[in-house]
Amino acid sequence: MSQLLRPASLEVLAPVSVSSSQLYREAVEKLSHAHIHDATREALWIIEEALGVNRLGIHAYSEYPIGPEAYKYVMSLVERRASREPLQYVLGSQEFYGLEMVVQPGVLIPRPESELLVEEVLARLGSHPQPVIVDVGTGSGCLAISVARALTRALVIASDRSVAALAVAQTNAMKHGVFSKILWVNGDLLAPLLSRGLAGKVTAIIANLPYVSHDEWDRLSPDVKDFEPRLALDGGPDGLDVYRRLWQEAPSLLAPEGMVCVEIGIGQADRLCQEIAALQCLKVVKVQPDSQGIPRMVCLQRVG
Ligand SMILES: C[S@@+](CC[C@H](N)C(=O)[O-])C[C@H]1O[C@@H](n2cnc3c(N)ncnc32)[C@H](O)[C@@H]1O
């Protein structure tokens, strides 16, 4: 008897059924207790997604009985969020450039500022007869897929070191009807493309590669640090290690006047521009701030 009353045992006992309003209250309470900032809205989103009902339904049928399986399922998602797992992993998706992308642990959650890279490529190459565009470090595939959908004449190549990320990217490409329009490559930066005969043929490289410095890593919120893949974020001591390797490899892949557009972190633009100025084969042609005024995208062009 005393065993049954232990809280740990009670946790796993689902009630026979609860009303939807009670489920909502319990979800909000659990999230608030875990200091989730917007507990009421997140509780609604989780219930909506888990039960396939919309907000109006939840309120209109507030006394609707929720069976034990549904209760357990919703509360398991609430528990995950209460442990600070990002809401996008819990719900399994994130919108990017108007498209819903599947996300799961092992792949970076797309961020809105990365849409700058898509806008830049579309603005520069919208009238190009047949551009070859490489998205290196494709992650969820958000950049490659957005570009492939918009530029129907382009050959898009998406690469990543992570096989798990590529699998998610391919799922997203199928979902958005561009799987067969994209060439998929697994490997380290651009080396696998050079060995596929693409040297001198690429019109543009877009990249949101890892750029978090070690100092910044220590300050990241637990939602990011404990759940998103370190391979997607850690850019070495000052955050620019992976990009320095990209500058070495990019010129031989690019066509004459070919572009490289990359996303960078806070405070990295000046150092990056100085380092590029010391190179022979690339020059900086644009530094673009994001919606908060932070220099976020740098575009380089092949020289010679
Ligand atoms: C910051 S995430 C960006 C993902 C996606 N492009 C986006 O914007 O959401 C960086 C991605 O680069 C990949 N990556 C890291 N180092 C790499 C390397 N040396 N070669 C290829 N991909 C790499 C990671 O696996 C991860 O998917």
PDBQT file of the ligand as one rigid body, heavy atoms in Angstrom, charges set to zero:
ROOT
HETATM    1  C1  LIG A 401      24.267  25.324 -37.814  1.00  0.00    +0.000 C 
HETATM    2  S1  LIG A 401      23.735  23.792 -38.561  1.00  0.00    +0.000 S 
HETATM    3  C2  LIG A 401      22.816  24.456 -39.921  1.00  0.00    +0.000 C 
HETATM    4  C3  LIG A 401      21.786  23.572 -40.499  1.00  0.00    +0.000 C 
HETATM    5  C4  LIG A 401      20.918  24.230 -41.581  1.00  0.00    +0.000 C 
HETATM    6  N1  LIG A 401      21.706  24.614 -42.741  1.00  0.00    +0.000 N 
HETATM    7  C5  LIG A 401      20.186  25.432 -41.031  1.00  0.00    +0.000 C 
HETATM    8  O1  LIG A 401      20.481  26.563 -41.478  1.00  0.00    +0.000 OA
HETATM    9  O2  LIG A 401      19.320  25.276 -40.169  1.00  0.00    +0.000 OA
HETATM   10  C6  LIG A 401      25.264  23.251 -39.248  1.00  0.00    +0.000 C 
HETATM   11  C7  LIG A 401      25.218  21.936 -40.007  1.00  0.00    +0.000 C 
HETATM   12  O3  LIG A 401      26.529  21.715 -40.534  1.00  0.00    +0.000 OA
HETATM   13  C8  LIG A 401      26.894  20.360 -40.384  1.00  0.00    +0.000 C 
HETATM   14  N2  LIG A 401      28.367  20.297 -40.330  1.00  0.00    +0.000 N 
HETATM   15  C9  LIG A 401      29.171  20.635 -39.307  1.00  0.00    +0.000 A 
HETATM   16  N3  LIG A 401      30.458  20.492 -39.658  1.00  0.00    +0.000 NA
HETATM   17  C10 LIG A 401      30.450  20.054 -40.944  1.00  0.00    +0.000 A 
HETATM   18  C11 LIG A 401      31.485  19.709 -41.867  1.00  0.00    +0.000 A 
HETATM   19  N4  LIG A 401      32.772  19.803 -41.533  1.00  0.00    +0.000 N 
HETATM   20  N5  LIG A 401      31.127  19.287 -43.102  1.00  0.00    +0.000 NA
HETATM   21  C12 LIG A 401      29.815  19.201 -43.465  1.00  0.00    +0.000 A 
HETATM   22  N6  LIG A 401      28.801  19.513 -42.610  1.00  0.00    +0.000 NA
HETATM   23  C13 LIG A 401      29.115  19.932 -41.376  1.00  0.00    +0.000 A 
HETATM   24  C14 LIG A 401      26.199  19.917 -39.109  1.00  0.00    +0.000 C 
HETATM   25  O4  LIG A 401      26.008  18.520 -39.082  1.00  0.00    +0.000 OA
HETATM   26  C15 LIG A 401      24.880  20.704 -39.183  1.00  0.00    +0.000 C 
HETATM   27  O5  LIG A 401      23.874  19.966 -39.798  1.00  0.00    +0.000 OA
ENDROOT
TORSDOF 0
